[in-house]
Amino acid sequence: MAKRASPEVNAGSMADIAFLLLIFFLVTTTMEKDSGINRKLPPMQDDEQEDVIIKQKNIFTVLLNNKDQLLVEEELMELKNLKTAAIEFLDNGGDGSCTYCKGKRNPKSSDNPDKAIISLKNERKTSYGMYISVQNELVAAYNVLRNKRAQQEFGMSFTEMQKNVKDVNWVGNKEKLKEQIDQIKLEYPQKLSEVQ
Amino acid sequence: MSKFKKKKDGGLPPINTASLPDIVFMLLFFFMVATVMRENTLNIENRLPSATEVEKLEKKNLVMYIYIGKPSRNYKKKYGTEARIQLNDKFAEVSEIGAFIAAERADKREEEIPFLITSLKVDKKANMGIVGDVKQELRKVNALKINYAAIKGDVSRNRQ
């Protein structure tokens, strides 16, 4: 039988094909991950519920009007001062039950971080950018307090703890770390209400 | 003439390109693995606000997206300049959100439903009015976990 050599396939254009695919995937790739501020909406209540009476001093009212102006506790305020004001309010510890609070213990301000509620109101014409800025400042206030508390209690900031829980390479007891995170979350609960 | 040609031997030898496909394939595989296809085409302007305290959304398959913003240039004539809602590929009314969430939930496995997060991708120029309406609608269908999409950055950029 005659030996028939099969013709060699020309692979010279393989690079071109691969380039074509490469460019396609380069163009369609989106590397960025979604990020944002997490919030939980209050559930809808069907039946009339008895109104829980909250003392006025435990509510920190933030109002954003149509012109994106900020009214905090009935006073006009700049955005950059909001964080400090919120921290002062949350960390006040007026009734003395909060042993870890560093605030002024002003009896006219909030009783303890568990009772302190921040209420954020907006109007229909408020711009979304400004609204997010305010949300961001308020979340930052909580984070500052939590970081401080975690640093003092466990020698690690709260953000670091949260990062370590997700980090696969972190060496240490994750169960314990989760418990510690929950403890901090309990000590400074995020009570931020968005009013319609 | 041939005498001269034979002698010539000074030029650079050609570079061997046989391994070029391999290199290109390596890159190709990297991008294929890293690629997440864009799910919807945006019909609206969508410049997200900046915030410093952002958290990352981990599981992409558990996220539902609601886009809000002004219609982009091609749609201005038809839909006006007021901010609108976009669900999947179409403009939608506030009342359609309930059906949208129900449809998204039907796609997912039952045990995943409590972990679903609604990501609100809202243009920073939009008004809170429409966002409030959407939030109200989400409360009605009990989709309470939401995420205000934002880019990591300083808040002062939100004013532009």
Interface residues (C-beta under 8 A of the other chain):
Chain A: A11 M14 A15 A18 F19 L21 L22 F25 L26 T28 T29 T30 M31 K33 D34 S35 G36 I37 N38 R39 K40 L41 P42 P43 M44 L64 L79 N122 E123 R124 K125 T126 S127 Y128 G129 M130 Y131 I132 S133 Q135 N136 E137 V139 A140 N143 E194 Q196
Chain B: T17 L20 P21 V24 F25 L27 L28 F31 M32 A34 T35 V36 M37 R38 P49 S50 A51 T52 E53 V54 E55 K56 L57 K60 V63 I68 I117 S119 L120 V122 D123 K124 K125 A126 N127 M128 G129 V131 G132 K135 Q136 L138 R139 K140 N142 L144 K145 I146 N147 Y148 A149 A150 I151 K152 V155 N158 R159
